[in-house]
């Protein structure tokens, strides 16, 4: 059962959203040269970005590392406690460490700092305290301080972790812009994701190439209807000398019936066909094909070689890749 304040639970959520939204907006005036210099440091880094943090900051750090890695910046997360058990060996002076701590005074993290200084590994500190020891010993420090936590007790990390997470996203986005990171690059880092598959899968991979509904342009529409129906693609490809010369769809046939009525059966495929159907190469990515379909408001494209020889058909459903 709800307690006496049960009717107000939505208000609690709304207040939480407002508090955290305000915390994010407050980050804007806190951005300074340290952010720009941090981006430049990571961009020029010849190694990898090693993200570290303890507790909730560690969870945020793991997500930031994953985001960086998927957007073109080699990165991984490491628990500072593991450094004392051999993981320090993975770090080189070509790397950059992104150390996250809301207080900037986390003991486990601070014990890690002298080892980095000794190895001359540059440190980007991210904390809510620009006067902390982490800030003092960082090469650059990014301030993510918040006025208050969304937690009504002011104890549970809420606004502060949201601020750190958002700053991590800001770093990743800034680096994407600096690198001119494009969708094709994203696909290389996400070959298993839907976007990655659409950007890597070609027309040849998904096209239908068997039992094509091929018809000659001089065929009467009455007979062409049968071929269009049997093809189960809602179209017929007009070909002469084994080359594509046009396309009719079931919509074209329907409109021809309405417009010509008695004369319909005297009409030929050539009379109603589209003479410049959209054709794509077998190596075109289906993401590009989807853009063509959307632009021209069509549901099907023909796959052909440079001589206009029909290789297959890709329709809207072909582009809907299975999980």
N, C-alpha and C positions, 0 to 999 in steps of 0.2 A: 504493500500500500504506500501511497505518497504521504509524506509528512504534511504538516500544516502549510508548508511553503511550496507544496507540490505544484500549485498552479503557476508558480513563477520560474519553473525550470528553464523555459524558453528565454526568459529575461536574463538568467545567469549565462546562458550560451551567447546571447546577443552582447552582453557586457564583455564577455571574454573576447569575442571577435573585435569589438571596438578597442579594447585595451591593446590587443596584439596588433591591430591595424595601426593604431597610433604609435606603437613602438617601432613599427617598420618605417612609418613616415618620418619619425624622429631621427632615423639613420641618415637621411639625406643631408641635413646640415653638418653631420659629423664626418662626412666624406672629405678627405683632404689629400694632400700630395702623397701620403703614405699608401693610399689605395692605388694611385696611378703608378707609383714606383714599385709596388708589389706586383702589379700586372706586368710591368716591364721586366721585372726580375724573373717571373715565371715564364714569360714569353721567350726570354733569352736563355732559359735554363736548358742545358744540354742533357740533363739527366731526367729525373722524375720528381714529382711533388709527393712528399711523404707527409700525410696528415696524421696528427696525433692529438689525443685528448683523453680525459678520464671521465668515467660516469656518463652523465647525459651529454656532456661535450664530446665524449668519445662516440656516442651514437650519431650525433650530428656530424662529426668528422668523417665517419664511415660513409654517410650519405654524400657528403661533399666530395670525397675521394671518388666515389662511384660516378658522380655527375661529371667531374673533371675528366675521368678516364673515357667516358662515353662521348665527350665533346672535344676530343683531340689533345688532351693534356695527360700524358701517362702519369698515373697517380695510384697510390694505395694507402690504406690506413694501417697504422701500427699502434699498439697499446704501449705507452711509455714504460710500463712495468716489464714488457718483454725485451726492452732494450738491454736490460741488465742480465739477460739470459741468452745473449748472442745475436740479437737482431740488429745491433748497431752496425754489424759488419756489412749490411746491405746498403749503407749510406756512403756517399762519396761527396767530394766538394762540387761535383757537377749537379748535385741535387738541391732541392729547396724544401725546407720543413715548414709546414703550416701548423702551428701549435695553437690549440683552442682551449680557453679556460675563461669562464665568466668572471671569476674574481681576479684572474691573472696571478694568483698566489697558490695555486694547487701544488702541494708538496711533491707529489709523485712526478708532476710535469717539470717542476723547477729542478729536481735532481737530475733530470735528463738534459737540461740546458747546458751545463758546463761541458758535457761530452761533445755536444754539437759545436760549442765555441772552440774547443780544443781541435776538433777536426776541421774547423773553418767552414762548416756547413751553414749557409745563410738561413736565417729564421724570420718567418713572417708570423708575428703574434696576433691573435685575435682574441680580444677580451673586452669586458665592460669596464675596465679600470685602466685608463691611460697612464696612471702613476704606479702601476704594479711592477713587480720585479720582472714579469714576463715582458711587459712593454719596455722596460729599461734595457733588457738584454737582447731584444729583438732587432734585427736589421731594419725592419719596418713594422709598425704596429697599426692594426686596423681597429678602430674603436667601435664596439657594438653595444655600448651602454644603453640601458633602458631606465625610464623613470620609476617603473614599478612592474611587478609580475602580475599576470592576470589572476594568479592564484589568490583567493581572498585572504589567505593567511600570509601571503607574501613569502612563502617558503618554497613551494614546488617550482622548479625551473619551467616557466611557460613563455612569457614574453621574451625572456633572455634567449632561450633556445630557438624560438622562432626568428629572432633577430640574427642569430648566428647562422641559421639555416639559409635565411634570405641573403645574407652577405656572401655565403658560399655560392649561391646561385648567381649573384651579381658578379662575382669573380669569374665564374665559368662563362657567363654570357659575354662579359667584356673580352675574355680571351677568344671566344668564338668570333667576335667581331674583328679583333686584331688579326686573327689567323685567316679571315675570310672563309670560315668554316661553312660548308654548304651541305645540302641534304645528302648528296652522294658520299661526302666524308662521313656523315652520321651513319650511313648504311654500312660503311666498312667497319665501324665500331659496334654496330647492332645487327649483325647478319641474321640473328634469330628473331628479331622483332618484326612486326607487321610492316613498319615503314621501311626497315632494312630490306625485307623480302621484296617489297614493291619496287624498291630502287635498284635491286640486283637481278630480279627475275625478268627475262626477256619475252618478247612475243613468241619466239620459237618454243619456249618452255610451256606455254599455256594454250597455244593456238590449236584449233581443231583443223586437222588436215585430211581426214578421211571422209569419203562420200560427200564431196563438195557439191552444192546445188548449182552446177554450171549449165548455162543455157546459151544458145546462139541468139544474137540480137534480132534475127529475122523470125524467131519463133512467135506464133500467135499467143496472145495473153491467156486464152482459154487453156492452152496446154502448159503455159508457163506457171499458172497457178498450181498445177499438180506438182511440178518440180519444187516450187517454193515450199509447198506444204510438206513434201517428203523430206526436204532438207532439214526441217525442224529448227531452222535458224531465222526464219522470217524474212528470207531474202533469196535472191538469185543473182549469180554473177554472170554477166554477159561477156562472152569471150569469142574472139576471132583469131585464128591462127595461133591458138594457145596463149593469147595475150588478153589481158583485161581491157575491155572497151566500155564497160558500164556496169551499173548495179540497179536492181529494182528491189524494193522492199514490199512487204505485205501492205504497208500503208500506201505505197504508190499504186498498187493494184486496186485497193479499195477506192482510192480517189478517182482512178480511171473508170471504174465501174459507175461511180456516181456521176461523173462528168460526161461519159459517152453513152451509157445505157445500151441502146440497141446496137450501136456500132462497136461496143466493147470487144466482141469476139473477132472483129476485123483488124483490131489494132495489134501491133507487134511490140515486142520488148523494146526495140529501138525507139518507138514512139514515146515511151514514158520513162526510160532509164535515165539515171544520173550518169552523165558522161565523164565526170571527174570525181569518182568516189574516193574517199579518204583511204590512202594506202600507206602502210608503214613497213619498215624493214624488219627482218626476223630478229635483229639484234636490238631493236628498240626496247627500252625498259617499259614495263607496264605502268609505272608511275607517269611516264610521259604520255603513254597511250590514254590513260585516264584524263589527263589534261586536255588532250585533243577531243575526246568524247564530250567533256564538259564544255569546251569552247564552242563546238559546233552542234551541241545538243543532239548527239547521235549515240547509238547503243552498240554499234559494230564498226570495226575497221577491217580492211583486207590486208593480209600480209603478203607482200610480193617482193620479187627481186628487182634489180635495176631495169630488166627488160619487160617488166610488168607481167611476169609469169606468176600465176596464183600459187602461193605456198600454203595458205591457210586462212582461217578467220578467227579473230579475237572479238568476243562480245563482252558486254558488261559483266556477265557472270563469270567469265574466265578470269577476270581481274580480281575476283573475290577469293583470295588465297585461303586455303584451310589452315586451321591452327596447327 
